[in-house]
Amino acid sequence: MGYTVILEQESDGGYVVHAPALPGCVSQGETREEALTNIREAIELYIEDCIEAGDLVPLEVGREFIEVEARN
């Protein structure tokens, strides 16, 4: 399963990352790599919790990532 994650650098350093398709699935890290490692673990735990609770695992469908540049 694949999920889109949004990685944002904090003003004081470090990163916050979340998976929009998985409500409340958020993590952080001091480095980009650490934040991505942590969100992978958070996603795995989120899915495990859904399965254990008998809930449907959210799927990411109909989402497309497009990077748009704006001119000033």
C-alpha positions in Angstrom: 0.0 0.0 0.0 1.3 3.5 -0.7 0.3 6.8 0.9 1.1 10.4 0.1 2.8 12.1 2.9 3.4 15.9 3.3 6.8 16.9 4.8 7.2 20.4 6.2 10.3 21.9 7.6 9.8 23.8 10.8 11.2 27.3 11.3 13.3 26.1 14.2 14.6 23.1 12.3 13.3 19.6 12.2 10.4 18.3 10.2 6.7 17.5 10.6 5.1 14.9 8.3 1.6 13.6 8.0 -0.4 11.3 5.8 -3.6 13.1 4.7 -5.5 9.8 3.8 -5.0 8.6 7.4 -6.6 11.1 9.8 -4.4 11.9 12.8 -1.3 10.0 11.4 1.4 12.6 12.1 5.1 12.3 13.0 8.2 14.4 13.2 12.0 14.1 13.1 15.1 16.2 13.5 16.1 15.4 9.9 14.2 14.7 6.7 15.3 11.1 6.8 14.3 10.6 10.5 10.9 12.2 9.8 10.3 9.9 6.8 11.4 6.8 8.8 9.0 7.8 11.7 6.0 8.4 9.4 6.6 4.9 7.8 6.4 3.4 11.3 3.4 5.5 12.2 1.6 4.4 9.0 2.3 0.7 9.8 1.0 1.2 13.3 -2.1 3.0 12.0 -2.9 0.1 9.7 -2.3 -2.5 12.4 -4.7 -0.6 14.7 -7.4 -0.5 12.0 -7.0 -4.2 11.4 -7.1 -5.1 15.1 -10.2 -2.9 15.7 -11.9 -4.5 12.7 -12.1 -1.2 10.9 -11.5 -0.7 7.2 -8.0 0.4 6.3 -8.2 3.7 4.4 -7.1 3.5 0.8 -5.7 6.4 -1.1 -7.6 6.6 -4.4 -8.3 9.4 -6.7 -5.4 11.5 -5.4 -2.8 13.0 -7.8 0.2 15.0 -6.8 1.1 17.8 -9.1 3.8 20.4 -8.3 2.9 23.8 -9.6 5.3 26.8 -9.9 3.9 30.3 -9.6 5.6 33.3 -11.1 5.9 36.6 -9.2 
